[in-house]
């Protein structure tokens, strides 16, 4: 009775919708395997399973002759006849079956010799010996598939996949077989590659009649895309290479198109719906600063300032990301943008992630503002009560034009008379809620927003992470700036590094020595830092040399004191963790030594290198690695030595490590999960999808036309929402 009821409910579930049916009811799954599929792959339903795609394919479209096979081939499929099957015990001794049924108790392996008229090959089994010995009878023909190798001068395949021969004999063609994501738990639970293929076949059989198109007919036609049902069938079981190629393109394009459609729709809504403060004129303050500059702005800086001004006078709120490599002149662009706001009767704030960086910005900006008469002030956690009172008064009455600060700017008692521009430096270091507070500090109309980063972001990643922002890039360094000479060296030759440091210090230069304290809780790393500090002190003793140390477990007061001592030239060497990665400007520092450089990501190495080469002197970055450095890590270090282009490095970093955490310390992943497309590999298609999404929204910004009902429905599912990663509010 129970089994009949169970069967009834399974049939009822099929009648309701196969796509949403619980995965445990798929033939071959059951409760135990369902639990594994949920925990390992996130598969809850039949529909979820058919959207788990193969990540590569084994080409079984060819059957090789044994005579053609060599041990260095990847995978081969042969059709051969069993000549003999021998059970072998310890040390290769033959185990006799006694003429009766096979009882391979003492057998350690099974050796099966097969032939096809062009040669012979051995198939070796260490598991499933009894089952395979009974199946592989001499005289029977099978398809064998696996990785060939050579052992004792004989070709073999260990644990080949075995299938019945296909109709048509030895020349019959096989298929392209998908290889799916897997884990040890899945394999141990019996969900092997072969089983996964069978499960996908069952799921597709149940679901394909229910598959409904997700893209309008005109989108399919304009982009030469195959229907969804065709793509799903051929992504799992391709009819041929052409069908697979068309299916992959369809599924990738849809994923990237909906992602860009979601981002651009947010941008359309904001740009058309959010009123912006009018910043029309270029006035006295801007011109006074610009005309007093001791150098000519680069063409890239001028272009970016024009883009920012066009935004600020458009009548809509500006939300712009400014990317610029280390030393490209972002601070100057920020100052001139702030002066545009001031010339139109507004105030500006510049928020930095650390007190040291805020102080540095304040010192530089104050110097730039001298010809303008604009009042600039600094607000940090160290500001005194008296200073805070004066700042509060100046912000409320409008006498302070520009304020530079840290998180202290977000405090409730910091109130502006008319905040017109909020500039956020290294914006990824601030939380969404913190950034949103700046928005509320403006008048009833929100301020314009400029977010800046010195972390070069690959174009494809920027289009995804910041796709609803306008992006400006300063892709040109100021004239006369020398590239940093970068070299890699084994830690066994560190003595030569110390000698080089001494020569540079004798010339009056300063040196950074950085250790990879990636997580502040890692005791081992802290020990390494302290041991390194002690070695540096031994090699560079007081009073001839002064050495400062900075790391995240120090109090803010100690950290700032030591950093300031180095910046002021009272210490020649700063031993540090990556807390000095962003923004610290010491023009006299000409050497960056990075210990255990193999443990850093490319983007982070580039950021650290950017701390030197900020003055007129020749500068150097020395990447110290240990003897255990992997081939992949060595490739990263070699790339660092070959180029100073941050964007080239960022692109390569993403190709090597995937589009994860930009800081290079951990892979935090993207704010939206892509099932088949890759930002690292599909940049051209991403751009095509964005251009086309822009065209669709230009004709129908709200996607309210009947022809776009499928697109509106796709966005309502929420899969392509990016939750406030880059927006200020």
Protein Blocks (a to p, Z undefined) as FASTA:
>chain_A
ZZmmmmmmmmmmmmmomklpcfklpghiajmlmmmmmmmnopabfklmmmpccfbdcdfk
bccdfklpcfkbcbdcdddddfbdcdddehhiacdehlpacdffkpcbdcddddehjacc
ddddfehklmmmmmmgghiacddddddddeehiacdehiadddddehijmbccddddddd
ddfklmmnopafklmmmmmmmmmmmmmmmpccfbdfklmmmnopacfklmmmmmmmcfbl
mlmmmmmmmmmmmmmmmmmmmmmmmmmmmmmmmccdddfbccfklmmmmmmpcbdcdfkl
mmmmmmmmmmmmnopacdddddddehilpmmmmmmmmmmmmmnopacddddfbfklmmmm
mmmmmmmmmmnopacddddfklcfklmmmmmmmmmnopambdcddfklmpmklccfbdcb
dcdehkllpcfklmmmmmmmmcfbdcddddddfbdcdfklmmmmmmmbccdddfbdcehi
acdddddddfklmmmmmmmmmmmmmnopacddddddfblklmklmmmmmmmmmmmmmmmc
cfkbccddddfkbcfklmmmmmmmmmnopafbdcddfklmgopacfklcbdcdehkllpc
fklmmmmmmmgokambdcdddddddfklcfklmmmmmmmmmpccfklmmmmmmmmnopad
fklpacebjabdcfkbcfklmmmmmmmmmmmmmmmmmmmmnopafklmmmmmmmmnommp
cehklbmZZ
